């Protein structure tokens, strides 16, 4: 038998839970509807034209409508950038084509997730990519689904591509000529487009190509850097307008030499939120501009057309028809009919028939009762009428009856297309329930309560020789065989070898037996301890009730989509209520005193040995000890002077800080569009105010952080914060005092790297002190200084990654930590469990104070490229994750330092790690159960799935925090 520290046990449990959540995500995000695999790579003959006894029908594909096709994809081209006031002002040529030229304009609605790679797949395949493609967007694999590019290459079309290298990864060996640009280096918005445009002149002079694809990224990068209202947006739109004019005039000049006209397509992959990002499901992110330009589109004088709404997935079928290609098998989109409305009636019906046949085949392969689908019934009716029209057409070519019947068939086909496309788009995919169930077994490793001791007796050998182990192993094996032999589509675990699957089942069986053994011991020891309680007078305080009710309330709120969208309101309410509870507790202790045993024993941790005793005997850090007997003096007797008033006023000061921070960034969904202080500061008219606020915030940060640093780290921190301001001034976000107008805007790479040097230096100094404290165990002060320096390095890194208007968030965070340390936690003698949960609550609140939400669009990916001149995946992912979760990470780091500085015993850190792991795991575990039960909910992809990705990432961050807790824990494994 071995005694495993509770902190170490919690860290191991969270690590296992990370694995379980990864398995769950693999099972939860299903593949969308697909055509059958046995016909995927076979060249199918097109469906013949329906006939009703006629001797002749049309058995070949219709000829192409256009000789050359140029696709200009402008990343993040929101619809109002073209059709709104910005388009009129900055894109005059495009506006002329929309209002008076030979063109058709549409607002194409994308589907979430609104990130580049899934949207390219939607444009070229006509299918709806899965939500997990948000993660795969960072490293796009080759596209194996049927798509327009593959069809065009198979038909002998010569395709040229310039732009986002995501296309090259999705379509390898499909382009006869290409030049890719890095899509994720958002700091670059000039060269990334110049590298595309520099090829235009030579390509437009040539005629040895059939399809030209240009993907411009600059507009999207400007949005990430400074938002949709930046003055750079107008310059970029003007640049795109001149490029479009160059391409269009060149195509018109070459049409004299060709029989068929050319087609120019201007489109966006997704839109842009009011924060400049994308990924979620707001209207600004979903609606994109889509314009088809060709001399084949006749336009009468005075014909005013307003952009109609279509689906983005309709582009694939439309391009296939225009190029004379088969429609991709997996496409669930429908032909954009105005493109072919000028063609003869027979050709129009032929196009619509091919589209409905393709959709009906896909419906047959994915819906068992497809014959009862309204769209399929409408298709069969349309096909019968089409056959009658063909018979009448072959008999007499011109008659009013023929025209009227053709118009009726046309309407029937369009209705059938709409219904079939809707049925396939909303078709529920299969969920990997087996993988979800494995997660439920892994989650049993998370204990449901904290033990009173600092150690848990975890048996390591007895479970393997127990009867329960063998029975559990047999049950899991039988379940695995039944599922993997009866299911038509195997899940992830069914794809594993039997040896690997057996190893997983052995691990789960042993883990379950160990947990049952531990819970049994805890139950019996709990019964014994209840007979002889060590604290007969202990009871729950108001703060304990608040913590319990707040945790339960937050967990229950995750079952409602509105509460998930507006989760920040929950955390704002909880921290505000906590401040009021602390105020009430402070006044009660000050005026009434506490004549009994201290009541701050959180019910899950009643036996806090080291931390509680240390916290009871400390005052404000001056080294004097309080009375340690059964009675406690009034706070008014202990505190003197201004410290007394600070203790009384500190909860209200924290409450005021939280109210100010709440006004800084509007987040969520319902109020995200409303103006806030952040929008006011980031507007170009208030750059001077933003500069002053950023400078003041950096000064406050230095004053609050430097107090615990060594002299060398203080100098590094001061220079680093100065470098932060210089970096923001270099990229044009703030102003230097002597420079009122930033004319020379750079990428700030040198300034950012200057700051990185000091960040690494401070972290290195702190790590060195921690290692020294391990060698010199008696020198407790070295460890405390080392932890604070690591915390200081993280603060400096956060200051570099935060946008200037968010620097007050960091400053207020440090201020609240300082106030609570000096005037709340020490005087009121809170135990480690309560302090841990307070840190967790404030960390969550500051996550939302930054402007984050449960929408992917609020992730500031520009933080991942600070100081980088090229795209490097691992540093970019680390910086983006830290910039997003800086609030929880900094509060957890402060917790480690606070508990380590208050006691030399390892029990406080061990209990804090256990408590932190538990309070993070309960919402994740509950939310997984909720989304499993709500997997057919209307908002599962737009609301619940993004939150699930956030929870998975938060759990990974929590695992890293628990490892850090365990590393700082001074307890060691001991033999019993």
Secondary structure, DSSP 8 states (H G I E B T S, - for coil): -EEEEHHHHHHHHHHHHHHHHHHHHHHHS-------GGGTTS---------SS-S----S----S-S-EEEEEETT-BHHHHHSHHHHHH-HHHHHHHHTSSEEEEEEE--SS-SHHHHHHHHHH-S---TTHHHHTTS-----S--HHHHHHHTT--EEEEEETHHHHHTTT--SEEEEE-SS-TT-SSHHHHHHHTTHHHHHH--S-SEEEEEE-HHHHHHHHH-TT-HHHHHHHHHHHHHHHHHHHHHHHHGGG-SS--EEEEE-S----TTS--SS--HHHHEEEEEEE-TTS---TT-----EEEETTHHHHHHHHHTT----TT------GGGTTTS-HHHHHHHHHHHHHHHHHHHHHH-TTGGG-HHHHHHHHHHHHHHHHHHHHHH-S--HHHHHHHHHHHHHHHHHHHHHHHHHHT------HHHHHHHHHHGGGS-SS--SSSEEEE-SSGGGGSHHHHHHHHHHHHHHHHHHHH-SS--TGGGS-HHHHHHHHHHHHHHHHHHHHHHHHHHHHHHHHHHT-S-TT----HHHHHHHHHHHHHHHHTTSHHHHHTHHHHHHHHHHHHHHHHHHHHHHHHHT-B-SS-----TT-----HHHHHHHH-SSSSS-----SS-B--HHHH--THHHHHHHHHHHHHHHHHHHHHTT---SSSSTTS--HHHHHHSGGGHHHHHHHHHHHHHHHHHHHGGGS-HHHHHHHHHHHHHHHHHHHHTTSS-BTTBSS--S----HHHHHHHHHHHHHHHHHHHHHHHHHHHSTT-HHHHHHHHHHHHHHHHHHHHHHS-GGGHHHHHHHHHHHHHHIIIIITTTT--HHHHHHHHHHHHHHHHHHTT--SSGGG--GGGGGTT-SS--HHHHHHHHHHHHSHHHHHHHHHHHHHHHHH-SSSHHHHHHHHHHHHHHHHHHHHHHHHHHHTTTSTTIIIIIHHHHHHHHHHHHHHHHHHHHHHHH-----EE-
